[in-house]
């Protein structure tokens, strides 16, 4: 994607250790005054190599530069502990850029080790994260920038827009989490919406409909069967156990990668007929390399969500949208099975209730959503848009999570939007985006 304007990208903190990417050019004029209560400072530093050991996909190229943003850990105590946040910058390509589930014991050990080092675990949440990002713009000497967020990064971007709107020229929200929604309560409804979209898409294709005429019933029946009698599969010397929750969560996880969409009906059908090899193979492919997930930040953000709900409410919401699923499956949370147990152990104070206030803004906003996204479905993008006065919601058929990385149309539209957020950019390529042809063999 050609970058011709300054842009900040906010990734999903759960999966991306490199949380901030700012494509910035030099700027004339004086820098904005920093917030005296934070006195954030930016220091250039060498980029890590490798970025994450064992994950070459996350290595940084020659166009990147790195540094650290030093901020107060607790913003109510500016003279207290200060922490360093890693920052990665990607220079604009234009020569004239325009301004612009761990088990509970493991969680407890992690908490004790971290808190024992003197860290204030309650200071690491979305509110503080957004304040850090606002400080970064000032510390880098930028008058304005464009903000991009994906997945949890959209919740962060919307919080930034609500709490620190200065200097934001436009926002691009990809796979949207509205601030007014509780992330934990939304996981099962999001999954249900994604399941329905998949079943409807299969039914709309004659070959898929003929091969799997009862796909939804097969799926629900398999979830119930595996909940009572898990399937054990021997694969490459490993013993893979498929239970009801694991299977439902696997289908959700498969919606995160565009290369998996076409094979989802076949995977469901094969598991329903007793062949667990495709599902077990896919499950092994979802294992996250060690060190890639920032569990402390995950539990900090999770804690600010679980504080405003409870297990019973989440389970009741799940039962309402998936009434035929067994209760033991619905007692666990998609993507974060035992988040309530983990957050109970992490034991941080509840955030201010303002964390769930909607974001109202007249800053131009482009919201991207995939029709098969079972984590942040299209309805969530529409919810976020309700309080934005200049939104455009684009739903991409046949795509799932992280639309911008899935195909060429979304980057083209995004570049056009960044060139002219006020309007006039082209979205005609969206008409050429097609649902994948589901495999039936």
N, C-alpha and C positions, 0 to 999 in steps of 0.2 A: 504494500500500500504506500503510495507516494505521500509523504508528509510535507505539507507546505504551511502548517500553522503549529503553534505550540500546543501540545496535547499532553494531558496526564491520563494514564491508564490505571484503573484500580481493579486488581484481579481478585479472585476468590481466595480469601485468606486461608481457607481450609486446604487448598490444593496447591497454592502457588507461593513458594517462599519469597519469590521476587515480586513483592506486592505493588511496587510503584514503578511505572515507566513513564518518563517525561521526555517528550520530543521537543526540545527547546532550541531556539536560536539566540544570538546575542540581541540585546535590547538597548536602544538609546534612551537617554533621559535618566532621571534619578530613580532609585529603587523605592518601592513602597515602604513605609515605616513598619517595623515589626511590632507585634503585640508586646508591650513592656512586661506583661505578666508572664510571658513564656520565654522571651529572649532566646529564641531558637537560633542555632548556628549551623551552617552547612560547611562541611570539610570534604574536599576531594580526596579520594583514595583509589588504590588500584582495584580493578575488578577481580573477583575471585576466579580462579581457574584450577579445577572445574567449578562451575557454579554450584551444582549439587553432585556429589560423587556418585557415579553409577548411572546418572541420568543425563546422557549427552545431549538430549533434546533441549535441555534448559541452559546449555552453554551459551555465553554471550559472544556476539561477533565483534569484529574490529570497530564497528561504528558506535559501540557503547562506551560510556564512561560511568564511573561509579563514585560514591561518596557516602557520607553519613550525615543525617540530620540529628542534632543533639537537642532534646527537649526535656522539660520536667516530667518525671514519671507521674506525679500527682499535680495537676494544674492549680489546685487550691494551695499548694505549698511550693511556690516557685524557687525557694531556697533549699528545697530538699533534694533527694536523689535525682540525678539526670541520667537519661538513657540514650543510647545511640540507635537510630533506625537506619537500616540499609536502604540506599537509593540507587536506582539504575537509570541512567539518562541515555536516550537515543537522539542524536542530532537530527535536525530537519534535513531532508534530502534536497530541498529547494535552496538555491543560493540566496534567495530573498524571502525567507520565511516571514509570514505575516504574524502580527501579534495575536495574538489570540489566547470404633469401640474398643477403647482399651478396657480390660477388666478393672473392677473397682480398686483392687490392691495396687495395680500398676499406676492408676490415676493418683491414688493417695501417696505413693512413693514419689511420684513426680511433683505433686503439690508440696510435700514436706521438704523436698530438696530445694525447690524454687523459693518457697516462703522462708526457708531457713537461711537463704542467702540474703535476706533483707528486702526482697522485692515485694511491692504492694500489688498483689494479684488483682485487686479490685480496680486498679487504675488502667487496666488493659481491656478496653471495650470500644464499641463503635463511636461513641461520643468523643472519647479521647483520640481515637484514630482520625476522625474528621478534623479535629483541631490540629493534629500533627500535619495533616495534608495542607490545611490552610497556612500553617507556618512555613511549610516547604515553599509555597509560591513566593512568599515574602523573602525567605532566605535566599532563594535563587534570583531575586531581583526582577520578577516578572510582573508586569501590570495586569495581564490577563492571560487566561489559557482556556483550552477546551478540555473537558473532563470526560473520560470514557470509563465505564465500569461494567464488569461482567459478573453475573451470579451474585454472591454476597457483595461484590464490589459495587453493584447497583444500589444496594441498601446504603453502603458507605457514601456513594456519590450523591444520593438523594439527601442523606444527612448533611453532607458538606454543603449542598445547595440550600438547604433549609437553615442551617446554623451559621454558615460562613459564606454567604453569597457573593461577597466582593471578588471581583476579578474573574468571574466565570462567564465566558463568552457563549458557550453552548455545552450541552451534555448529550452523550450517546450512551444509552442504557441497553445492555445486551443480556437477555435472559433475566427478567426483572424481578426483584424482590421489593415490594412497596414498603415504605417505612411504617405505614399504618397497619400492616399485617404482622402477626406473630409468626416468625419463621418456623418454629417447632409445630405450632398448630396447623401450619399450611402444608407440611410435608405429605400427609396422606391424601388430602384433597388434590394436591398437585399430581400425586401418583395416579389417583382415580381419573383425573382429566387426561393424563397421558395414556393410560390404558384404553380409555374410550376412543381417543383419537386413533390409536393403533388398530383397534378392532374395526372401527368405521372405515379406515383407509383400506384394510384388507378386504372388507365386504364390498368396497367400491371397485375392486379389481377382479374381473371375472376369473382369472386363473387362481388367484389367492382364495376367493370365495368358494370356488369349486374344490380346491385342495383342503381347505380348512373351514367347512361350513359352520361349525360350532366352536369357533376359536375362543370366544369369550367364556362359554361354558366349560370348555376344556381347561382353560387357564384357571378359572375359579375352582373347578373340581380338583385339579392338580395341587393347587395351594392347600386345599383342605386335606387331601390325601397325604401330602408330604408333612403337614403339620402333625398328623397322627403317626405317620410311619416314614421317617426320613429315608432317602435313597443314598446309599453309599457307593461311590464310584472310584475304582482304582485307575489312576491316570499318571503315567510317567513316574512311577514309583511313589506317588502321593496318594493319600486317602482323602477324597473329597466328599463331604457330607452335604447333601441338599435337603434342607428342611423347608417348611412353608415360608418362613420369613426370608431365608436366604434366596429362595426362588423369586419371590415377589420383588425383593430388592435388586436382584440381578437384572430383571427386566427393566427396572428404573435405570440402573447403571448403564445398560446397553444403549439407552437413549442419549447418553452423553457423547457418544462417538458416532459420527455420520457413517462410517464404514459398517456399522452393526445393524442399521435400521432394516435393510432388506431381508436379513436373515431372522428377524425376531419371530414372525409367525411360525417358521419352521422349527426354531428352537423350542417354542412353547409346545408345539405338536409332538416333537420327538420326546420331550420330557413327559408329556401326558401319556404317551404310549410305552413308557418304561425305559427309554433310552436316555440315560443321563449324561452320556459322554459329551454331547455338544454344550450342555449347560455347565458341566464341570470344567470343560476347556475354557469357556467364556469366563467362568468365575475365577479361575487361576489368573486370567489376563487382567483382572481388576485389582489384583494385589498391589498396593502402593509401596514403592521402595522405601526402606527405612530413612528417616530424616526429612522426608518430603512434606510431611504434615506438621504444621505448627500447632500442637495440641493446646498449649497455653492460651494462645489467641482464640482457638476454637472454643475452649471452655469458658473463656471470658465473654465471648459473644453469645455462646449458648446460655450462660448464666443470666445475661440480661434479657433473654427470651423466656427461660423457664420460670423466672421470678414472677412473671405476669400470667402464668397459666399453671396447670397441674396435670398429672398423669390421667386423672379421670376425665378432664375436659378434652384432652388430646384423644383419648380412646373413644369417647363419645362422638367426637367429630369424625374420627376414622370409621366408626360403625355406621354413621349416617351416610357416608359417601360410598362405603364398601360393605353393605349389610350382610353379604354372603361369605365374607372372609371370617375365619375363626378368630375368636378373641385373643388367644395367645399370640397370634401373628400381629394383630393390631395393637397389642400392648407394647410393642417395640416401635421405634421411630425410624422411618426410612433414612438411609444415609448416616444415621447416628443412633444406632439401636438403643443404647442405654444412656442417652444424654442426660436423663434426669438423675440417674445414679452418679454419673461423672460430675455433674454440676453440683449435686449435694456434697460430694467430697471436695470439690474445688472451693466451695464455700466462700463466694464473694458477695458483697452487698448488692441489692437490687439497684439497677440504674434508675435515674429519674424517669418518671412516667412519660416525660416528653420524648423519650426515645421512639415512641410509637405514634407521635403526632405526624399527620400527613405533611408532605412537602408541597407548599404552594409557591409557585414561581412563574415569572413571565420570561425566563430565559428559554430560548429555543431548545427543544428536546426531541431527539430521535430515539424511539423505543423499538428494539428489534426482538422478535420472538419467533420460536419455531413451533410448528403445529404439533410435533411429536414430543415436545419437551415434557418429561414426566417429573421434573424437579421444579422448574419455574415456568409453568404453562402460560399460554396466551392470556388467560383471564387476569393474571397478576400484572401484566403490562397494562391492560386496560384499567385496572384499579389504580395503578400509579398515575396514569394519565388524567384521571378524573380531577385532580387538583392542580394540574399544570395548565397554564393558559395558552401555551404554544407547543402542544405535543403533536407528533406524528407517530402512530403505531403501525409498524409493518410486520405482518405475519407471513412467514416463509413456509409454504407447504412442504411437508416431508423432511423438515429439519428439526433437530432437537435442541440440546443445550449448546451455548456458545456459538451463536449464529455467525458471528463475524469470521470465525475460523473455519466455517463449514463449506463455503463455496464462494465463487467470485462476485456474485451479485451484491451481497451485503457490503463488502469492502468498497465496491464502486459507488453504491448509494451513500455510504458513510463519507467518502471523500467529497462527493458532491455537496452533502450537507455541511461539512466543515468549510468548504469553499464559500458557501452562501447559506448560513443557517436561517436567514429570513425567508427562504423559499426559492423556487426556481430550479432546484436540483431534480434530476431525473430518477424515477423509480420504475421505469418501463421494464427493466430486466426482471422484475418480480413476476411478470406475467409468464416468463419462460421457465420459472422454477417449477419442477414437477415432483410429485410424490414418487419415491423410488419404486421400481418394479420388484415386488416381493418374490423371493425365491420359493419354489414349490417342490424342489427335488430333495 
